[in-house]
């Protein structure tokens, strides 16, 4: 692993000083929105804003794998801060990966270019589960230290969001061995051996909850639980086999920070995901926010600009962003985000312009 040293953190983006001194006694706009209050200015941040599309990210990550970068505190902190400086977003999302807790627990997993996470020994039997659940989250100092560096740099004006993968998504990777279109192996295992499945999901929930807790202990002021693959589940299966474990993952930080839950293709699960215990729900680009608000009355929403619009030309993107903001007025409050992550081919300048537009609306 290459040793990375940051000699000096770059200064914050140009507008930071003004933001930090206006309404200084108030909560940041993101935290206001997550509490159900509409701030004067719409808060905006982007999933996967830290890296991929940024040239400074590609430069600073030279010579390291993504998992190595996640576990070098100074490097993870630098990457976390880059989009805040460049775009002027209203929150930082801690640079990590949903596989990191598995790595820290001693699971042999790699992230391969063009493939994604690959698990060396997929979990397919009850014996495999028993072998796995004896592992515990190991040394988390790299995560704690990286998050603490970010919090120190951000100060009170811009909150850090901690995150973790949801138990089902972790289990899906563990059973499938890699990403899957329909997660047949995971869903089959769920039904063929419910006892082993719940044992596996309980272990994943423990990892996720501890990972969130480490980030909150280090100063993260909100968290998001990502359930990337929950949309592949029937609602009754989600309620029986997944929701109790997602609730467990979120429970540890209940009352400490606002919690956001997000999944893709989950319109049919939104109410059940919210019932896991959250202060706000992330909505993917497939479901208009006014429809989500009707399904989740009284709950703040986050989302849901279609990532494809980032490459559709400014007029198309700006029109769509205005529609999303208008649709979001059906909710008590709204955090503007994409309906999934920033594509790696995105022009960073488009994101900066989008932030400025949202702040004007």
Secondary structure by P-SEA (a helix, b strand, c coil): cbbbbbccccccccaaaaaaacccccccaaaaaaacccccbbbbbbccccccccaaaaaaaccccaaaaaacaaaaaaaaacccccccccccccccccaaaaaaaccccccccccccccccccccaaaaaaccccccccaaaaaaaaaaaaaaacccbbbbbbbbcaaaaaaaaaaccccccaaaaaaaaaacaaaaaaaaaaaaaaaaaaaaaaaaacccbbbbbccccccccaaaaacccaaaaaaaaccccccbbbbbbbccccccaaaaaaccccbbbbcccccaaaaaaacccbbbbbccccccccccaaaaaaaaaaaaaaaccccbbbbbccccccccccaaaaaaaaaaaaac
